[in-house]
């Protein structure tokens, strides 16, 4: 990566070897001091922050939710949407004032924004008080960067895709559910997406390492794992070994860990073999997140999605016919460059045919460096907002109907903690990833219980222990 010619910057871009075990740094140099970690973005970023948290705590630091108390401040950033950028810049403004009062604070900027060349150059110019810039490919270096920081600016961003490291520590957010990375990066290069540029090419972990991690989590009492990747369906393609995601999914199921989920799936790689494995094992949850993005074949082609509307609907039909009680959610973008009203109607047509159980919907946001950012866009913001509103009204109606169908039924719910809306209740998720607020005692947290569904809202359910 090209970086500004900063006199005080120490720039290292050496690329480590593949599958290298990482030396864990343990130090008491920061004992009694605190760190503040702010995470933006997707599940992958959340899981990255679990690794960052472990690194910081191995240095003797303790976490605080009050930034002003911290000796080390880390922002783990997202590059997917423009508002994520804006939020980071807002935080940096606060940090600038804090740094003036406490110059010994170490400020580290990581995540996907750090892998965007133009963005990180701008950040470094505008915010020279940042001590450390590290990318998604070299999180493992953060401990050394902090220990070696002497008020110079360290820029440690690999421009090539990173490597697969085994033996990393994680300070997990939960003792009940866990993320398990199975691969990194993405090779799809959808024209609107920055991920292949910030996280690199697809790199799969070896299956034996994944199974080892799942077995360890099971021994530690975890009730659910989510297999994580930018496109889990492409798992194993880069290894040239005799297994794929369906093979891995079955081997994870055979560990008998109670619940297994996976995100995110690309429709183009979703095979019949995968569907058969999901339907075969009770501990693979009947929940599929299947991004549509658009229902228009013309827009899908412009997006580089590699499937048609008809092929997508055929896949949904197979999922619904073969997987009992399957719940399907999706991602949809409105206002892609040159999207017409007819293109938008095609999207609504898919939504009305599938009747999604839920969806994440977005107005198209151009990311610099992607092919779509160079496409002429003749859709006004006003029109994009109107289309998003129309789409959300339909999505929310189907989501509510999906929830209402569960009223009076008994669902197996994994209880994760106290309900935020009512401290007299606990909350958890059904097999189909429905959020339920439950009338039950606190001692059921961490357990799967039978819950009678008593009421339904657009985005959640109410119930009582049965």
Buried (B, 14 or more C-beta within 10 A) or exposed (E): BEBBEBEEBBBEEEEBEEBEEBEEBEEEEBEEBBBBBBBBBBBBBBBBBBBBBBBBBBBBBBEBEEBEEBBBBBBBBBBBBEEBBEBBEEBBEEBBEBBEEEEEBBBBBBBBBBBBBEBBBBBBEEBBBBBBBBBBBBBBBBBBBBEEBEEBBBBBBBBEBBBBBBEBBBBBBBEBBBBBBBBBBBEBEBBBBBBBBBBBEBBBBBBEBBBEBBBEBBEEEBBBBBBBBBBBBBBBBBBEEEBBBBBBBBBBBEBEBBBBBBBBBBBBBBEEBBBEBBBEBEBBBBBBBBBBBBBBBBBBBBBBBBBBBEBBBEBBEEBBEBBEEBBBBBBBBBBBBBBEEEBBEBBBBBBEBBBBBBBEBBBBBBBEBBBBBEBEBEBEEEBBEBBBEEBBEBBBEBBBEBBBEBBEEEBBBBBBEBBEEEEEBBBBBBBBBBBBBBBBEEEBBBBBBEBBBBEBEBEBBBBBBE
